[in-house]
Amino acid sequence: MRPTRRHAVALLTAAALPLTLAACGSDDESDSTQAATSAAASTTTTAAAACEKGSLDLVTDGTLTVATDKPAYPPYFEDDKPENGRGFESAVAYAIARQLGFADGEVRWVVEPFNSSYAPGPKNFDFDVNQISITPKRARQVDFSSPYYTAPQAVVALKRSDAARATTLAELKEAQLGVQIGTTSLDAVSDTIQPSRQPKVFNDSNDVVRALKQGQVDAAVVDLPTAFYLTAAQVPEAKIVGQFEAPGGDSWGALLARGSSLTACVSRAVDALRADGTLERLEQQWMGEAAGAPELQ
């Protein structure tokens, strides 16, 4: 702080005084910093202690109960067996469990239909993983952890088409693309692919699928989870050309009962898995090229 004239006079007559005052100010700032650091460390320690395996309030003591729907489809689960640890969400669930201190043999799977998972009320599971998008409406009825996945966009084309052979976004600029109105996919086409001609916009997803089947469009742009379903069930004669990052994709979180004491702990686990690269590795392993969805640059 700049000295005032009165301070300047005081400096001439009592040179030691400002040194004393300055020293006091420095001690105060140091004490405040130390107090803040100590408080933060205490909070972190308390949170960590609350997330110790023995401190968790579980549906079944000593067992982490995880839910998903049945049948459980690839690439999220393999062979309709969530307990085998294979598939993206099965692998993520076990990674969360290990972060919480559970061995794989201490994880128990139960069936929970998708639509009932986010209904209000008590749950017979500790958390649920089932491609459940985090939405404000659902978050009023249940808790969500930090997101473990944010869906990219994907391009789907009939296997026999020229568009199916594209390996870059640039190769799709001349294609006639189809997309559903009001979706993040439409924004992704305009902002990221930037095609030379306007995409055909349809009122709903069924119209997009019909247009793809009938050859009205060269390719459709949807989010990646929709692309997996579309090529597996709706248009098996189509393939995923590739995926690409675009803003606004749906985020999935582990779902817990509203007000669950586990929510913060599961979020801490997810955040740790993101920080150490585990989530990215699992996403590449189960949701990338090996699953038939190479990345388009």
Secondary structure, DSSP 8 states (H G I E B T S, - for coil): ----HHHHHHHHH-THHHHHHHHHHHHHHHHHHHHHHHHHHHHHHHHHHHTSGGG---SBTTBEEEEE-SS--TTTSSTT-GGG--SHHHHHHHHHHHHTT--GGGEEEEE--HHHHTSSS--SSSEE-SS-B--HHHHTTEEEEEEEEE--EEEEEETTSGGGG--SSGGGTTS-EEEETTSHHHHHIIIII--SS--EEESSHHHHHHHHHTTSSSEEEEEHHHHHHIIIII-TTEEEEEEE--TT--EEEEEEETT-TTHHHHHHHHHHHHHTTHHHHHHHHHHSGGGT--B--
